[in-house]
Amino acid sequence: LLPPGVCNLLNPAAIYANNEISLGDVEIYGFDYDYTLAQYSNLLHSMIFNTARDILIEQFKYPEGLGKYDYIPGFAIRGLHYDVQKSLLMKIDAFHYVQLGTAYRGLKPVPDEEVIELYGGTQHIPLYQMSDFYGKGPSLKQFMDIFSLPEMTLLSSVIDYFITHGIEFDQVHLYKDISDAIRDVHVKGVMYKWIEKDMEQYILHGDEIYAVLNRLVNHKKKLFLITNSPFSFVDKGMKHMVGKNWRDLFDMVIVQADKPNFFTDRRKPFRKLDDKGSLQWDKINQLEKGKIYKEGNLFDFLRLTGWRGSKVLYFGDHLYSDLADLMLRHGWRTGAIVPELETEIRIINTEQYMHSLTWQQALTGLLERMQMYQDAESKQVLLEWMKERQEIRSLTKNLFNPQFGSIFRTFHNPTYFSRRLVRFSDIYMASISCLLNYDVNFTFYPRRTPLQHEAPLWMDQLCTGCMKTPFLEEMVHIR
């Protein structure tokens, strides 16, 4: 069934387009900092987990036994939802259905039957319970930030401890305490100190970032930076990656921007910082090249720069906080940085994945066409095929992550994360360095993928032949 040469088709360093976009039309490039310009090693997640865990024990007086829990790399994936009242961490698809086999309470999976019972006899989560525009619904929270991986693991570890030791807890308080502990790691600057102390260990791809920025400037593009991180932290990181004169590359640098409020709230004016990061008191009537600004808002930014519409391309890693408002409210072009893409593409390129997917499609086609046969022998064969299809789907899921699978797909549907990725980004890639593989005037054309009614021949139809094929005798050769 597998056509020759289909493996290794996808390039992990490619840029993928959701919308047609010509870089030749882009005059201004904007960037977030954390996980966009600065990519961090996974060691950072362990540090965030350990520090937040210790805050829970020392400041929130949680049981000292939690100290035995360590960060579990690869436990969670980005884009999961957490039902606060039910203490369930789970993956939801683009149609609001929970993917069975991916619901966890603590560190243990919840049986499919229990999940269905918890949601009133269905896998479907109603719209009113779902996350709002920024992933913060009334009862379900969505973890869209790469920094949320240690938060999900800590949440699961604490719940596991309480359940294992028969300790009753209030779900709302527990979720808030853990969120506050994680927030303290960021707000109190602990994380910044670790990174500043050992840049080599924490920051990846520094040389490539310099190459990208330098190339854009050499082609007369304007550059700006809008980040929620403080100036001293960004300054040290950029000096490490780009050099001491990094600010010469940027027309504007805005720190502690308070995104996503920066894009929607007009109330905070810009404030200027001096070279040492101290606040100035001037009223800001223009944004000057080489100066550092704090806070502010996008409406003043647009008024002072005149940078509007599709000539601006902004890159960020958070689909909601970085990209959604810019695309929907202001018409900027957007690029999503999805570091997980590189690993997932390498898995997709393996022969094991390709074989699993191809036979899964073939079985699906067989099931669809042969269900018209209702005799006892045929029904038995159909049941065996359904069981085999489910086994292969689980096997394919486990290639990505044993608990939750791919961040882009449930078994066959796009994930809730994927749907948002398509909605809020024109292009997406694993790293800013992917821009080095394309000319500065390159046009990205999204492939026309067939809608269900447009596809004359899917892979499974090619595999299983036409409807006139005899049921069992003629189908044996497929295996």
Protein Blocks (a to p, Z undefined) as FASTA:
>chain_A
ZZghkgokbcfkbccdfbdcdfklpmbdcddfehplpccdfklmmmmmmmmmmmmmmmno
pafklmmpccdehkacehiacdfklopacdddfkopacehiacehjbdcdfklmmmmnno
pabdcfklmccfkopafklccdfbfklmmmmmmmmmmmmmmmmnopacdfklmmmmmmmm
mmmmmmnommmmmmmmmmmlmpghklmmmmmmmmmmmnopacddddfbdfklmmmmmmmm
nopklmmmpmbdcehklpaklmmmckbccddddfkopacfbdcfbdcehiaceehifklm
mmmnopgcjlbccddfblklmmmmmmmmnopacddddfklmmmmmmmmpmklmmmmmmmm
mmmmmmmmmmmpmcfklmmmmmmmmmmmmmmmmmmmmmmomklopakbcfklccfklmmm
mmmpfbdcfbfklmmmpcfkbccdddddddfklmmbafklmmnopfklcfklmmmmmZZ
